[in-house]
C-alpha cells in the first residue's frame, strides 16, 4: 500500500468555511479522495487527501490558508467485517500508535480506503505491516 500526502488546514469554526474550501478546490478540478474535519474552541481542523497535491497546495495558499503536509499510510481494505480491526490491531502489535484515522474513496476501483496517521518515523513500517495484513486477508 502506498504512502500519500495529506494536508492539514486550520479554519475558522464558522458556517460556510468548509464549503468555501471544498468549492475552491473543486473549481480548480481537485478531487478530494478523503476528508475529515473536527472543531474545537472556535477552530476547525480539516485533513484532506486529494488527487493532485500540487494544485491542492496552490489553492490552499491562494485562499490564504496555512497548511501542513504529512506523509500518511493508506490501505485499501476488503469490504467485510473485521478488516479495520485486523489492520489496526496489527499496527498496535508492532507498537505503532494510531494518532488518527479516517476513510476515503478510491474512484478507480469504486471502493474505500483508510488513512492512518502515525508518527512520521513509523509511516514506512506501518505501510509494510498493512500490506502484509491485506495480503493475508486475501488467502
N, C-alpha and C positions, 0 to 999 in steps of 0.2 A: 504494500500500500504506500501511497506517496505521502510526503510532507506537502503542505500547502501554505500559502501566505494568507495570514489573517490580519485584518485591520481592526483596530480598536479606536473608537471615537467617543469623546465626551460631548454630550449635547445638553442644552438647557432642558429641563423637565417641564415642557410646555406643550400644549396642544399644537400639533402640526409639524413639530421639529423632525420626527421620524419620517413623516410623509414627504417633507421638503428634501431630506437627504436621499431617500429612495427614488424620488422623482428626478432629482438632478442626475443620479447615476443612470436611471433608465433613459433619460433624454439623451445621454451620450452612448447609449447602446450597451451598457454594462448589465449583465445578467447576474443577479445575486443567487448564488448556489446554496448558501447557508447564512442565516441571520439570527441574532439573539440580542435582545435588549432588556435591560432592567434598570430601575430607577431607585435612587435613594438620596435624601437630602437635597432636593431640587436639581439633581443632575441625573442624566440618563447615560449609561454606558452601553454603547452598541458595538457588537462584534460582528464582522461580516467576512465572508469568503466570496469572491467574485470571479467571474470567468476571465477578466482582464485586469490584473493587478496594476499595470502601468496607467491605464486610463482611470482606474479607481482612485489611485493616489492623486492624479491630476485633478479629478473632480473634487475630492476632499479638500485639496489645497485651494482650489478656486472658490469653494464655499467658505473659506476662512476657518476650516476645521483642523485643529491639530490632531494628528493620528499617530498611533504606534503600529509598527509592523512586526509580526511574530511568525515564526515557523511553528506549525501545529501538526499533529498526527491526524491523518484522515484515513478512515477504514470503511469499506463497504461491507456491511454485514448481511448475511442471509435473512430474509424476512420470515422468521419463525421464533416461537417462544424461547427465551433463554439466551439468545445470542448476545445481547448487550451485556447481560450479567456475566457471561463467559469471558467476553473481551475485557470488561472492567476488572474482573477477578484476576485474570492473567497479569494485568499491569500491577495490581496490588501484590500478587505473589512475587513479582520481580522488584518489589519495593519502589515502584513508581507511583507517586501521588498524582491523582487527577485533580487539578485545580478547578476545572470546569469542563462541561461537555454540552454539546448541542448538536442538532442534526440538520441535514440539508437534503437536497435532491440532486441526483445525477441525471441531467437531461438526456444524455446519450444512451443510458440504459433504462430510463424510466424507473429508477429505484432510488432509495435513500442511502445516505451515509452518515457517519457520526464523526464529529470533530472532537478530539480530546486535547485540551490544553494541559500540557505537563511542563515540568521545568525545562528550561532551554537546553540544558545538557542531557536531558533524557529523551528528546524527541526521536532521534535516530533509533535508540534502543526500543522505545515504545512502538515505533513503526515495525521493527523486526518481530517483536512479540505479537503484534496484531496480525501481521502476515501469517505467522505460524498458526495463530488461533483460527483464522479464516480457512487456511488450508486444511487443518484438522477437521473443521466442521463439514467440509465437502466430502470427506471419506466416510 
